[in-house]
């Protein structure tokens, strides 16, 4: 119904219904309207998995300051819609802006990397969606599964912290159901012969090095009050800043 038609009906006090939107019954003194607030980019508090992956890739120097959506689609294996949404999130949160290059919309990281990390900090998500336990032998001998060290197992590779008795690995949460079905894996409970599997919101292997989760994602995944681990997290961040030359941007 057009706004003009709606106004005419109301002026003439004619009963009408707009399905799902409005019920107008003037004789019964009823005028019910259903309105919805559209979720805008200004409502965003947390980054999506795709947007977070893009920020981390830039911080590691895997992608430059100017970025086309096609590059992200190829690197992350995600849809154009996901990339478009991720770009809008980053622009809305003022972590990046957009510019036109020919006919293409290009995402531009205009902050230096130290400032980008600091400004993105409140919006980062914990990459770990869920933790499960699996009997050691069920995963250990399956070569097809990309087992990437995470949690304190990864922390021991980046620091002097002793490797935990129960190893921890990261897998993409989207692949877990398929992996369980193909290899007849059953989730167990925490015990001495179990492996802890972190199911991640994004693909950990894209950012990993030598089958260890990347240090920034590791820092974001370690949600603990352990002062010893908090100190190591700060040390890891300082090493990343130095290695990837954040200070020279």
N, C-alpha and C positions, 0 to 999 in steps of 0.2 A: 504494500500500500504506500502510495506517495504521501509526503507530508502535506501537500495541498488537499488531497482527498481526505486525509485524516481530519484536517482542520474543518473541512466542509461538513463532514459527518457530525463532528462535535458541535459545530455552530447550529446544526439542524436537530441536535439531540437525538440522533439515530443510533440505536444499539448496534455495536459491532465487536467482532473479535479478531485480533491479529494473532494467529496461533503462536504460542510460546512467548509472546511479547506484551499484549495488552487485551484487557477485557473492559469494555465501556458500556455500562448499563445506567444511563442517567436517571431513569425512573426509580431505580433502586439505590441511587446515589453511590454507585460503584464505578471507580476508575482505577483498575489495578494495572500496574506496569512492572515488567521484569526488565531490569537493566543489569548489565555486566561490565565490570571494570576490566578493560583490556590490560593484560600483563605487558608492561612496557619494559624497555631496556633499562629504564631508571630504577626498576625494582630489583635488579640483579645484585646479589650479595656474594655469591660464590661462582667461581669459574667452572665451566663444564670441563669434562675430561679432555676434549679436543683443544679447547682454548688453553688449558694448562700445559698440554704437551707442546703447543706452539710457543708459549713463553719460555719453557725450559729449553727447547731446541735453539731458540735465539740466544739464551744465556750461555749455552755451550758453544755458540758460534757455528752450529750446524746449518742455520739459515741466517741470511743477512737482515738488514734493517727494513728493506722493502720486499714485500711478499705477495705473490699472486695466489689465489685460491687453488689453482691447478697444482701448484707446488705442494701444498699441504695435502691435497687429495692423494697425490702420488706417494708422499712420504709416510702418511699415516694410514692410507687405505680406507679413508672415510668418505662419506657422500658429500656432494656439493652443498646440500642443505646444512649438514653439520658444520662445514667449514664457514658458510655464510653466517650461521648463528654464532660461531666462535669469534669471527671477526667483529660482529656487532657487539658482543660482550666486551671485547677488549677496547673497542672505541668508546662504549658507554662508560666503562670504568676509568677512562682516560689513561689506559696503559699503552695505547697506540692511537693513531689517527688514520684517516684514509685520504688518498689523493688519486687523481685521475692521470693515467699514463696512456695516452691514445684512447682506445675504447675500453681499457681495462681499469677496474678498481683495484688499487694496490694498498695493502695494509702497511703502514709505516710505524716502526718502533722509533719514536723520537727521543725517548729517555736514554740516558746512559745506563749501563747494565746494573750498576750498584743501586741507582735510584729505582729502576724497574723492579728489582727484587724487593726492595723496601716497600714500594707502593703496592705491589701485588700481594704482599704477605697476608693481609687480612682476607683476601679473596681466594687463596689457594685452598684446595681440598686435600684431605688425606687420600692418597691413591689407593689405599686398601679398603675395599668394599666389604670384605668378609674374610674370616680366618677359619680354616678347617684343618683336620688332622687325618692323615692317611698312614696306614701301616707301611713301614720302611720299604719292604721288598716290592710292594705294589707299584711304586714309582721309580725306584732306583734303577731297575733293569730295563726300563722302557726308553730306548734311545730317541724315539720320535718326539718325545715330550721335551720342550725347551725349558729345562730347569735352571732358573736364574736365582742366585743367592740373594736373599733379602733379609730384612729384620736384623737381629743381632749377628746372624751368620755373615751378612754383608758388612755390618759395622766392624766386625773383627778383621775384615780385609782392608778397611780404611783406617784402622787405628790399632792400638796395642791391647784393646779389649779381647779377652779370651773367647774363642769360639764356643757357643753354647752346646750343651750335650744334645739337645734336640735341634737338628738343622731346620732352617726356614728358607722356603723358596717362593718366588712370585710367579703367577700365571695370569694371563688375561681372563677376567671373570666370564667374558662372553664365550670362551672356549671350554670352560670347565665341564659343562653338561655333555658336550660332544666327547671330550677326553674320557670322562667316566664311562660313557656308553661303549666307546670303541675298545677300551682296554680293560673293561670290567672292573673298574676301581670303585671301592666302597669307602665312604667317609667313616672314620673311626672316632676315637676319643683321645685325649692327650695322655700319652704314656711313654715309657722309656724307649720303646721301639717305633715311635711314630715320627713322621715328618710333618712339620707345620707348613701348610700351603696358604699363602696370602693371595686372595683373588682380587686383582687390581682393576680399577676403573678404566685404565688405558693400557696399551700394550707395553709391558716393561722392557721387552727386548729391543725396541726402537732406540731407546736412550741408554741401554746398558753397555758395559764394556767388560770383555772377558768373562761373560756370564755372571756378572754382578750388577745389581740394579744401580742406576746412576746416583751419584751422591746427593743431589738436591731432592730427588724423589724420596731417597732414603731418609733424609732429614725430615721431610714432611710426613713420612709414615710412622716415625717414632714418637708416639704420643705417650709420654711417660713423665713421672715426677722424679725419676732417678737422676740425682745431681751429677753423677759420674757420666751418664749418657748425655746430659745437657751440655756438659763441658766439651765432650767429644763432638757433638753436633756443631758447636761454635768453631771448633778447630777445622772440621770438614768444610764449613762455609768459607773460612779464611783461605784454605787450600784451593778451593774452587775459584775464588776471586783472583788469586794469584796466577793459577794455571791458565785461566781463560782471559786474563788481562782485563778485568772489569775496570780497573783504574785508568786504563789508557783510552777509553771511549771518549 
